[in-house]
Amino acid sequence: MDRPDLPLNGLRAFEVAARQGSFTRAAIELRVTQAAVSQQIRRLEDLLGVTLFNRASTGLVLTGEGAALHPVLTRNLDQIGAMLDRFRDGRYRETLHLGVVTTFATGWLIERLPDFQAAHPGISLRVFTNNNRTEITREGLHMAIRFGDGVWPGLDSVPLLDAPMSPFCAPDLAAQLHQPPDLAGFTLLRSYRSDEWPGWFDAAGAPCPDIEGPVLDSSVALAELAMSGLGVAMLPVPMFTRHIVAGRLMRPFATELRNGRYWLTWPRAKPLSAGMQILRDWLADAAARAG
């Protein structure tokens, strides 16, 4: 069937009548007469060559053909209605829920959000931080920025920023560190990724000591402890460069561990909305410019 010939009035009347289970209640919702609803549905049935309803003492009962058509109409009319709502006040609007690992949010994203809002005032971006463990659909998110290798079941992804890891500590503690083996005499603060310190020592060509320091699920919390002089933290370098510039942290060694990067992810089975495409492209461009 060609789209210009879609019987839109009849399809809408059918969807409402099927949902309401009554021509009378459908007429009230549509603000037309019961006769008008009945006529529109009869014309739709004539066009399709099938019967969509059977009448019963309890109301309307969908036929097999009607039961097949109804959920398709409901889903698509809901999508059309949601899209039209975004054009209120004469401009496109969309609300996006973005999950972000806390380190990336505080170290890179939040300071750039005013630029995004200025460029795209029709998109309301709501940021929800996490510890890099998130389930997009279950948590009501549209997209999520996370650290890893870019492979997550059921998700598509685009790379944003490399995130090499390196030890960070307070300046007075850094003055006591000259070679990687010197770290054995200090508390090594750990994340839940237990392979980070062994991987870094391997890259530095030094044996990894027994690590018994606290385990935290946030690089931000690790950085706070390191700034307080309570140990040496393994942190993603780009997220804490400004702390070095401010003199709050130092990198005693240049050796880096590369075991992941930050990615933007979204459910593979769900098409990207216009706002999601805009956010994806903006993030990718901003990350490319940041190097």
C-alpha positions in Angstrom: 0.0 0.0 0.0 1.4 3.4 -1.0 1.9 5.8 1.9 -0.2 8.6 0.3 -3.2 6.3 0.5 -2.8 5.3 4.1 -6.3 5.5 5.7 -5.0 7.5 8.7 -8.4 8.4 10.2 -9.6 4.8 10.0 -6.4 3.5 11.5 -6.6 5.9 14.4 -10.2 5.1 15.0 -9.4 1.4 15.0 -6.5 1.8 17.4 -8.6 3.7 19.9 -11.6 1.4 19.6 -9.4 -1.6 20.1 -7.8 0.0 23.2 -11.1 1.2 24.6 -13.1 -2.0 23.7 -16.0 0.2 22.7 -17.1 2.4 19.8 -18.8 4.7 22.3 -15.7 5.2 24.4 -13.6 5.6 21.3 -15.9 8.3 20.1 -15.5 10.2 23.4 -11.7 10.0 23.2 -11.7 11.1 19.6 -14.4 13.8 20.1 -16.5 12.5 17.3 -19.8 10.7 17.1 -20.1 6.9 17.5 -21.5 6.7 14.0 -18.3 8.4 12.7 -16.1 5.9 14.5 -18.1 3.0 13.1 -18.1 4.4 9.6 -14.3 4.9 9.6 -13.6 1.4 10.8 -16.1 -0.1 8.3 -14.2 1.8 5.5 -10.9 0.4 6.8 -12.3 -3.1 6.9 -13.5 -2.7 3.3 -10.1 -1.4 2.2 -8.3 -4.3 3.9 -10.8 -6.9 3.0 -11.0 -8.3 6.5 -13.1 -8.1 9.6 -11.3 -6.4 12.5 -13.9 -6.7 15.3 -16.5 -9.1 16.5 -19.2 -7.8 18.8 -19.8 -9.6 22.1 -22.0 -8.9 25.1 -18.9 -7.6 26.9 -17.9 -5.3 24.1 -15.7 -5.4 21.0 -13.5 -8.5 20.5 -10.6 -8.3 18.1 -10.4 -10.9 15.3 -7.1 -12.5 14.5 -6.4 -9.8 11.9 -7.3 -7.1 14.3 -5.1 -8.5 17.0 -2.2 -8.6 14.6 -2.7 -5.0 13.5 -3.4 -3.3 16.9 0.0 -3.5 18.6 1.7 -2.3 15.5 -0.5 0.7 15.3 -0.2 1.5 19.0 3.5 1.4 19.0 3.9 3.6 15.9 1.2 6.1 16.9 2.9 6.4 20.3 6.2 7.1 18.6 4.6 9.7 16.3 2.9 11.4 19.3 6.2 11.4 21.3 8.0 13.0 18.3 5.3 15.7 17.8 5.6 16.5 21.5 9.2 17.4 20.9 8.2 20.2 18.5 6.2 22.2 21.0 6.9 26.0 21.2 8.1 26.0 17.6 11.4 24.1 18.1 12.6 20.5 18.4 13.0 19.2 22.0 14.3 15.9 23.3 15.3 14.7 26.8 18.2 12.3 26.9 19.4 10.3 30.0 23.1 9.7 29.8 25.0 7.4 32.2 28.6 8.4 32.7 31.4 6.8 34.7 32.1 9.4 37.5 35.8 9.8 36.5 34.9 10.9 33.0 32.0 13.1 34.2 34.2 15.1 36.6 37.4 14.9 34.6 36.1 15.8 31.1 32.4 16.0 30.4 30.8 18.4 32.9 33.0 21.3 32.0 32.0 20.9 28.3 28.2 20.6 28.9 27.6 24.3 28.6 29.0 24.2 25.0 26.7 21.3 24.2 23.6 23.1 25.6 24.5 26.3 23.8 24.8 24.4 20.5 21.7 22.3 21.0 19.2 24.1 23.2 16.4 21.7 22.1 18.1 18.7 23.8 17.8 18.4 27.6 20.8 16.2 28.7 20.5 14.6 32.1 23.7 13.0 33.4 23.7 10.1 35.8 27.1 9.0 37.2 28.1 5.5 38.0 31.1 3.4 38.9 31.4 2.0 35.3 28.9 -0.7 36.0 25.6 0.2 34.5 22.7 -1.4 32.6 21.3 1.1 30.1 17.8 -0.3 29.6 17.1 -1.4 33.2 18.2 2.0 34.5 16.1 4.0 32.0 19.1 5.4 30.2 19.4 6.2 26.5 23.2 6.0 26.3 26.2 5.5 28.6 29.8 6.5 28.6 32.0 3.8 30.1 35.6 2.6 30.3 36.7 -0.7 28.6 37.6 -2.4 25.4 34.5 -1.4 23.4 32.9 -4.8 23.5 29.7 -5.1 25.5 26.9 -7.7 24.7 24.0 -6.1 22.9 25.5 -2.7 22.7 26.9 -0.6 19.9 29.8 1.8 20.7 32.0 4.5 19.4 35.5 5.4 20.9 35.9 8.7 22.6 39.1 9.1 24.5 42.2 7.0 25.2 42.8 6.6 28.9 46.3 5.4 29.7 46.8 4.6 33.4 49.8 5.8 35.5 50.6 6.2 39.2 49.6 9.5 40.8 50.5 10.8 44.3 50.9 13.9 46.4 53.9 16.0 45.6 55.8 15.3 48.9 55.4 11.6 48.4 56.5 11.9 44.7 59.8 13.3 45.9 60.6 10.0 47.6 60.0 7.9 44.4 62.9 7.6 42.0 62.5 4.1 40.5 59.4 1.8 40.2 60.6 -0.6 42.9 60.4 2.3 45.3 56.6 2.0 45.2 56.9 -1.2 47.3 57.4 0.9 50.4 54.1 2.8 50.0 50.4 2.0 50.1 49.2 1.3 46.5 45.5 2.3 46.2 43.5 -0.1 44.1 40.3 -0.1 42.0 38.2 -3.2 41.5 40.2 -3.9 38.3 42.8 -6.0 40.0 45.1 -6.3 36.9 46.0 -2.6 36.8 49.0 -2.5 39.2 50.5 -5.8 37.9 50.0 -4.6 34.3 51.8 -1.3 35.1 54.7 -2.9 36.8 55.1 -5.3 33.9 55.1 -2.3 31.5 57.7 -0.6 33.8 59.9 -3.8 33.8 59.8 -4.1 37.5 58.4 -6.8 39.9 55.0 -6.2 41.3 55.0 -6.2 45.1 52.2 -7.6 47.2 49.3 -5.1 47.0 47.2 -4.8 50.1 45.9 -1.2 49.9 42.3 -0.2 50.0 40.0 -1.2 47.1 37.7 1.6 45.8 35.2 1.6 42.9 35.9 5.2 41.9 39.0 6.9 40.5 37.8 10.1 41.9 37.9 8.6 45.4 41.3 7.1 44.7 42.5 10.6 43.7 41.2 12.1 46.9 43.2 9.7 49.0 46.3 10.2 46.9 46.0 14.0 47.2 45.8 13.5 51.0 49.1 11.7 51.0 47.5 8.4 51.9 49.0 6.3 49.1 49.7 6.1 45.4 46.7 5.7 43.0 46.6 4.2 39.6 44.5 6.8 37.6 43.6 7.5 33.9 46.0 10.3 32.9 43.7 12.5 30.8 41.1 12.8 33.6 43.6 14.1 36.2 45.9 16.4 34.2 44.5 19.5 35.7 45.3 18.2 39.1 48.9 18.1 38.1 48.8 21.6 36.7 47.2 22.8 40.0 50.0 21.1 42.0 47.7 18.7 43.8 49.0 15.5 42.2 52.2 14.4 40.5 53.1 11.6 38.2 56.4 10.2 39.6 56.9 7.9 36.5 56.2 8.3 32.8 55.4 4.7 32.2 51.7 4.1 31.2 49.4 1.1 31.1 47.0 1.0 28.2 44.2 -1.4 28.9 41.1 0.5 27.7 39.5 3.8 26.7 36.3 5.6 27.2 33.4 4.7 24.9 29.9 6.0 24.2 27.5 3.0 24.1 23.8 2.4 23.4 21.5 -0.6 22.9 22.0 -2.2 19.5 18.4 -3.2 19.1 17.0 0.3 19.5 17.3 2.9 16.7 19.1 6.1 17.6 16.7 9.1 18.0 17.6 12.4 16.4 18.9 13.7 19.8 21.0 10.6 20.3 22.6 11.0 16.9 23.4 14.7 17.7 24.9 13.7 21.1 27.0 10.9 19.6 28.4 13.2 16.9 29.0 16.1 19.3 30.9 13.8 21.8 33.0 12.2 19.0 33.9 15.7 17.6 34.7 17.1 21.1 36.8 14.1 22.0 38.7 14.3 18.7 39.5 18.0 19.3 40.6 17.3 22.8 43.1 14.8 21.4 
